Structure formats: structure tokens, C-alpha cells
Amino acid sequence: MKIGTKQIILFVIALGLITVGFKHTEIMNYINGREVSNQTEDNDKEDEVSGASDVNGAPAGLAFSAKRLERDTARGKTKEIYENITKDSNAAEQTKSEAYKKIVELAETVENESKAESMIREKGFVDGFLWLSEKGELEVMIKTETLNEEQVVQITDVIMRYLDVEYSDIHIRKS
């Protein structure tokens, strides 16, 4: 039997999906209180040693990973819906145009959240998580034991620089 390029590509895709599924299961098991294997990211090990945890008691790095996974999954589903609209031959051109615009906006939001999270880390915080809702509200989690007024101002400054969000719609909490 000859193995072709298509079979190799399918194998690699299947292997990737299995890996993603395993990591997702590992995170969800830990969050639900089950024991996780020793194969965690370095910063998750660091959290366990330092004792840093989120409000639910899970190591903060793992909580951040779970939140990012949740955000990315929700965004992927939303993007898929918009893409299906753009491909629908029965949809009106205006509807397709609006769906395409939403895809572009979603991509910009993802990019700007990522930039802001990077800038927050550059300000000296171990990690930061941002999730801008479609309503324009921004959930911000900062990995820190204390959060003073000066730090909140720094974080808010970064957010306002990268994301089009009202000050009153920014919700910052420590984890």
C-alpha cells in the first residue's frame, strides 16, 4: 500500500485534533477537581509551587489557560456562523457584507486583545486575560496577589490604547 500526501496530511490533522482534545480534557478535569497528569505547562507548575490560585482555588495559570480556551472556542463558533452566512447562496448581499464585516471586526478584536495582554505582561504582571464581549464589555483578569490603584491605571491605559471600550465597561479583577 502506497502512502500518499493526502494520507500524511490527514494523519497529521488527526494527531493535532487528538492532542487538542487531550489538553482540553486535562484542563477541564483539573478544573472539575480531578487529578491531572504531570504534563502541565511550566507556568502552571510555577503556580502550584508558588500557591497562586484563582477565585475557585485552581492554579492561576491553569485558570488563564481555561479562560483562553473558552474564549477561543466561543470566537471560533461565532466566526463559523458568519462564514456560513458569507457562503450561503440564498443570503442577501447586504447580509453577506455585514457578516464579512463582523469577521473582520472579530479578527481585529482578537489581535488587539492579544497585543493588550502582551503589553500587560511587559508592565511586569505575570499574566493578563482580556475578553471583549459583543456588547462592548471587557473582562480583565490579572495574575497578581495584590492590585493597587496605580496598577489599575496602568492596565486601563493599556486597554484604552488597544481596544475601543468605554472606561465604565472595563471590569478588572485579580486572580
C-alpha positions as CSV (number, residue, x, y, z in Angstrom):
1,M,0.0,0.0,0.0
2,K,1.4,3.3,-1.0
3,I,1.1,6.2,1.4
4,G,0.4,9.5,-0.3
5,T,0.4,13.1,0.6
6,K,-3.3,13.1,1.4
7,Q,-2.9,10.3,3.9
8,I,0.0,12.0,5.6
9,I,-1.9,15.3,5.9
10,L,-5.0,13.5,7.3
11,F,-2.8,11.7,9.8
12,V,-1.2,15.0,10.9
13,I,-4.6,16.7,11.3
14,A,-6.0,13.7,13.2
15,L,-2.9,13.8,15.5
16,G,-3.4,17.5,16.1
17,L,-7.0,17.1,17.0
18,I,-6.2,14.3,19.4
19,T,-3.6,16.5,21.1
20,V,-6.0,19.4,21.4
21,G,-8.7,17.1,22.8
22,F,-6.3,15.7,25.3
23,K,-5.2,19.1,26.5
24,H,-8.8,20.3,26.7
25,T,-9.8,17.2,28.8
26,E,-6.8,17.7,31.0
27,I,-7.7,21.3,31.8
28,M,-11.4,20.5,32.3
29,N,-10.6,17.6,34.6
30,Y,-8.4,19.8,36.8
31,I,-11.0,22.5,37.0
32,N,-13.6,19.9,38.0
33,G,-11.3,18.7,40.8
34,R,-9.9,15.6,39.3
35,E,-6.2,14.9,39.3
36,V,-4.1,16.0,36.3
37,S,-1.1,14.3,34.9
38,N,2.3,15.8,35.4
39,Q,2.3,17.2,31.9
40,T,1.4,20.8,32.6
41,E,2.9,24.0,31.2
42,D,5.9,25.5,33.0
43,N,4.0,28.5,34.3
44,D,1.3,26.1,35.7
45,K,3.9,24.3,37.6
46,E,5.2,27.6,38.9
47,D,1.7,28.5,40.1
48,E,1.4,25.2,42.0
49,V,4.7,25.8,43.7
50,S,4.0,29.5,44.5
51,G,0.5,28.8,45.6
52,A,-1.1,31.4,43.3
53,S,-4.7,30.5,42.5
54,D,-7.8,31.9,41.1
55,V,-11.0,32.6,43.0
56,N,-12.1,28.9,42.6
57,G,-8.8,27.6,44.0
58,A,-7.3,26.4,40.7
59,P,-3.7,27.4,39.9
60,A,-4.0,30.8,38.2
61,G,-2.0,29.8,35.1
62,L,-4.4,26.9,34.5
63,A,-7.4,29.2,35.1
64,F,-6.0,31.6,32.4
65,S,-5.5,28.7,30.0
66,A,-9.1,27.5,30.6
67,K,-10.4,31.0,30.1
68,R,-8.4,31.4,26.9
69,L,-9.7,28.1,25.6
70,E,-13.3,29.1,26.4
71,R,-12.8,32.5,24.7
72,D,-11.2,30.9,21.6
73,T,-13.9,28.3,21.3
74,A,-16.7,30.9,21.5
75,R,-15.0,33.1,19.0
76,G,-14.4,30.1,16.6
77,K,-18.1,29.3,16.7
78,T,-19.1,32.9,16.1
79,K,-16.7,33.1,13.2
80,E,-18.0,29.9,11.7
81,I,-21.6,31.3,11.8
82,Y,-20.5,34.4,10.0
83,E,-18.5,32.4,7.4
84,N,-21.5,30.2,6.7
85,I,-23.6,33.3,6.1
86,T,-21.0,34.6,3.6
87,K,-21.1,31.3,1.7
88,D,-24.9,31.0,1.7
89,S,-26.1,31.4,-1.8
90,N,-29.6,32.3,-0.5
91,A,-28.4,35.1,1.7
92,A,-28.8,38.7,0.6
93,E,-25.7,40.6,-0.5
94,Q,-26.1,43.1,2.3
95,T,-26.4,40.2,4.9
96,K,-23.2,38.6,3.5
97,S,-21.4,42.0,3.6
98,E,-22.4,42.5,7.2
99,A,-21.2,39.0,8.1
100,Y,-17.9,39.7,6.4
101,K,-17.6,42.9,8.3
102,K,-18.2,41.0,11.6
103,I,-15.5,38.5,10.7
104,V,-13.0,41.4,10.1
105,E,-14.1,43.1,13.4
106,L,-13.7,39.8,15.2
107,A,-10.1,39.3,13.8
108,E,-9.2,42.9,14.9
109,T,-10.6,42.3,18.4
110,V,-8.6,39.1,18.7
111,E,-5.4,40.8,17.6
112,N,-5.9,43.8,19.9
113,E,-6.7,41.7,22.9
114,S,-3.5,39.8,22.2
115,K,-1.5,43.0,21.9
116,A,-3.0,44.3,25.2
117,E,-2.3,41.0,27.0
118,S,1.3,41.2,25.8
119,M,1.6,44.8,27.0
120,I,0.2,43.9,30.4
121,R,2.9,41.3,30.8
122,E,5.5,43.8,29.7
123,K,4.3,46.1,32.5
124,G,5.5,43.4,34.9
125,F,2.5,41.3,35.5
126,V,2.9,37.6,35.2
127,D,-0.2,37.3,33.0
128,G,-3.3,39.0,31.9
129,F,-6.5,37.8,30.3
130,L,-8.9,40.0,28.3
131,W,-12.3,39.1,26.8
132,L,-14.2,41.8,24.9
133,S,-17.9,40.8,24.6
134,E,-20.0,41.7,21.6
135,K,-21.8,44.1,24.0
136,G,-18.6,46.0,24.4
137,E,-17.9,44.9,28.0
138,L,-14.3,43.9,28.8
139,E,-13.5,41.2,31.3
140,V,-9.9,41.6,32.6
141,M,-8.1,39.1,34.8
142,I,-4.7,39.9,36.1
143,K,-2.4,37.3,37.7
144,T,-1.3,39.1,40.8
145,E,-1.6,38.8,44.6
146,T,-2.3,42.5,45.0
147,L,-3.7,45.1,42.7
148,N,-3.3,48.7,43.7
149,E,-4.7,51.9,42.2
150,E,-1.5,52.7,40.2
151,Q,-1.5,49.2,38.6
152,V,-5.2,49.6,37.7
153,V,-4.4,52.8,36.0
154,Q,-1.5,51.1,34.1
155,I,-3.8,48.3,33.0
156,T,-6.6,50.7,32.0
157,D,-4.1,52.8,30.0
158,V,-3.0,49.7,28.0
159,I,-6.6,48.6,27.4
160,M,-7.7,52.1,26.2
161,R,-4.7,52.2,23.8
162,Y,-5.6,48.9,22.1
163,L,-9.3,48.4,22.5
164,D,-12.3,50.6,21.7
165,V,-14.1,50.3,25.0
166,E,-15.7,52.7,27.4
167,Y,-14.0,53.1,30.8
168,S,-17.2,52.1,32.6
169,D,-17.3,48.8,30.6
170,I,-13.9,47.6,31.9
171,H,-14.1,45.1,34.7
172,I,-10.7,44.3,36.2
173,R,-10.1,41.6,38.9
174,K,-7.0,39.9,40.2
175,S,-6.6,36.2,40.1
